[in-house]
Amino acid sequence: LKGDTVYASSRGRVTMLIDANRDGVPEVVQDIITGLPAGRHQTDGLAIGPDGKLYVGQGSVDDRGESGNSPPLQASILQANLDGTGLRVYARGLRNPYDLVFHPITARLFATDNGRDTPSSGVPEELNYIVEGRHYGWPPCWGNGLGTNCAGTSSPVAIFQEHLSADGLWFYTGDKFPPEYKYNIFVALYGANANTPTVGRKVMRVELQDTIVTRVNEFATGFLHPLDVTTGPDGALYVADFGTGIVYRITYAGITGIELDA
């Protein structure tokens, strides 16, 4: 959202919706980017940077690069002008960069990424600090120097259990939690496609100092398939649970922990 304009991604495209009179019905619905790769994965999360550019997470068309290097825009973070022009690759080597977020103070860009399924074990999900021009390893390299051909690639700042689908993320900017929660990253872990009940299905809290992760903690559980997380205008944390269709509101309850309201 920027002013009266909403940007939305769907399979292979980015659409701009303009609601100038704020009545909830857009006067303009226009595809500004089309023809993006779509296969096993597709067009993912969007973010508008402090530079006024649009950033797009673009997934790979396959699992482990079995289709070769084509199409060239896959498995990357893309950058474009807000009207969709000037599309280019900003960073590469991210198999399925599901969501993007800029730090509200430092303006550094972070993204979740879902690791390959083959081999079936040892490939974690990732949180990456995204820098222009860097390569993040996919397809041959993953995690902290695992796999092959890792020379010259960037390692994640945090890793999560394999196959749990690290998806939505957000920097906490509200005032409903103690000061030490300010600018922590919260990550929604969707869970395994096989519905394994012990994998994912939670929200993690990631504490940072600059770009260095100091601690990763389990923050909230009890979801079926949490997909996204954000700070509301009331300062609470909101979690969208795809599995139940419920949006949960989370606030701090002192020494008793957090309160979860549907």
N, C-alpha and C positions, 0 to 999 in steps of 0.2 A: 504494500500500500504506500503510495506517495501522493499526498494531497487528495484529489478526487479520483485518482487512478489506481486500479488494482491490476497487478500483473499475476497471471496464473500459468502454470505449466501443465501440459497434458502430453499424451503420447506423440513425441516428435515435433512439438511446437510450443511456442510461448504466445499467449494472448493478452492483449491490453483491453481493459474494460473501464470506461470513463463514465462516472455518475456525477455530473456537474451540479445537479440540483439536490443531491444527497437524499433521494427518495427511495433508494434501494433498487432502482431499475436503471441499468446503464444505458445511456444514450448511444454510446459507441462501443462496439465489440469488434476488435480487429486483431487478426493474427499478425504479429510483427516479426516472428521468426518461425519458419517452417522447414520441413525436410531434415530435421535432426534425426540421428540414428535411433532406431527402435527395434529391439529384438528381445533377448532375455531380460534386458533392462531398458530404460527409456529416459526421458527428460525428468529430472528430479527437482530439488528445492531451488528457490530463487532468493536473491538478496540484492538490495540496492546499496552500493558502497558509498562511503563518504566522498568519493570522487564523482558521484552522480552517475556512475555506470551501473549497468545491470549485470549481475553474476549468476550463472546458470550451472547447476550440477548436471552433468550428462553421463548416464550410465553406459556400460559396454553392451554390445549386442550378443555376447556369449559369456561363458563362464571363465575360461582361462586363456583367452586369446586364440582359440582354435580357428578363428576366421582370418587370422593374420592381422595386418595393420589397417585393414579397411573395415568400416569407413574411418576417415582420419579424425573426425570430431568426437569419436566415442571415448569413454573412460577419461573424462577431463572436466576441468572447470572452465567454462566459457565466459567471455566478457563481451558486452555489446553496449551500444548507446541505448538510451531509454526508448528510442523509436525502433529498435531492432537492427539498425545499421551498424556497420563496423564489427561484425561478429568475428571473434578470433579465439584461439586457445590461450588460456591464461596459465594453466598448469595441467600436467598430464599424469597418467599412471594411477588413476583412481577408478577401481572397477565399478563401483556404484555409489558415488558421492551423494547420499540421500538428502542431506540438508546442509545449509551454509549459514553462518552468522558472523557478523563483525563485532569485535569488542567495542563496547560503547565509548570507551575512553581512548584506547590505543589505536583503534581502527584496524587491528590485525584480524585476518580472516581465518576461520576455523571451519572444518567440514568433517562430518562422519563419513565412513566408507565401509561397505560390506565386503568381506573377503571372499575369495573364490571357494567353490564347493569341492573341487578336486585339487589336492588330496582331501579325503573326508575328515581328516583331523590335523590339528596344528596350525590352521590358518585363522588368525583372530580377526575380529572386527576392529575398526580403528577410529581414533580421533586424530585428525591431522591439522597442523598449523600450515596454512597454504601461503606460499610465496610465489610470486610471478616467475615463470620459467622453470620451476622445479619439476622433477619427475618423482612420483611416489611409489614406483615399483611394479605396478601391475603391467603384464601378467606374471613374470617369472619370480618376482621378489615380494615378500610380504612380512609384516611384523617388523621386528628389530633385526634385520639382516638375515632373515630366513629365506629359504628357496634358493634361487640362483641369480647371477648377474645383478647383484645389489650395488655394485660400485657406481657412485655418482647419483644414487637415489636418496630420497629423504625418508627417514623413519617416522612413524607416528609419535605423537606426544603422549598418547595413552592407548592401551589395547584392552579389548573386552573379550569375553568368552566367544569361541567360534560358533557360527550358525545361529546367533541370537538376533541378528538384524538391528544394528545400531542406526536409528533413524533420526527423528527430530531432535534438535538441540537449541538451547537458548541461554544467553547470559542473564542471570537474575539481576534485575534493576529495581526491584520494589523495596518496601520498607516493612514487610510483614514478618521478616526473619531477623535474627541478630546480625550485627554489622559484618561478622566474618563470612556471611553468606553472599555479601555484595559482590557481584561480578564473577561468581562461580558459574561454571557451565553445568546445565542439567541436560541429560541425554536420555531419550526414551528408547528402551530396548524392547523391541516388538515381540521377540520370541521366535522359536523355530517353526518353519512351515509344517513340520511333522507334528506340531502341537505337543511337543515334549514339555510337560508342565514344569520341569526344573530348569529350563533354559529361557533366559530373558524374562519378559513380562514384568518389568520393573523400570524405575527411573533412577539413574545414577547421578551423584553429585561429584563434580570434578573441580578440585581446588587448584588454582593457578597462581604462580608468581611470574609475571611477564608471560613468556611462552613455555615455562617449565611447569609441568604438572607435579604438585607436591603430595596430593592425596586423591584417591578415587574411592568413594564410599557408596554403598547402597542407600538410597534416600527414601524411596516409597515403593511398596509392593501392593498386591491385591488386584492388579489389572489383568485383563484377558490378553489384549494386544495393544499396549500403549504406542501411539504412532507419533505424536507431536507434543511439544511442551512450550509454554510461553509465559511471560509475566503479564498480568492483567493491569488495567488502569487503576485498580484498587490496591495494587501492590502484592496481590496473592499470586501463587503459581497455578497455572491451569494445565491440565493434562488431558489430551483427547485420546480416549480408548477406542480404537477401531473395532476391537472385538465385541464390545457391548454397545457401541453407539453413544456412550456417556462421556460428558466432559466433567472432570473432577476439579474442584477448587481446593487448593492446599494452603493452609495458613499455619503459623507457628503457635504452639500451645504451651509455651514455657518449658518447664522441666519434664512435662509429660510427652514432649515430642511434637509431632505434627498432627493437624486435624484435616481429615479428608471428607469433603462434601461433594455429593453428586449434583 
